[in-house]
């Protein structure tokens, strides 16, 4: 999760996406202080 947080790119106002070192894409929402409110992996169907 830390890797995805450090590689995050903003998608919307408080929505971000990042990638772990193993290539898993993580989508996350951040609080106003920059901490993670929620995060989850993205899967292709």
RAVEN-V313764 format. One line per field, one symbol per residue. burial: I if it has 24 or more other ideal C-beta (glycine too) atoms within 12 Angstrom, else O. Layout:
burial->???
//
This chain:
burial->OOOIOOOIOOOOOOOIIIOOOOOOOIIIOIOOOOOOOOIOOOOOO
//
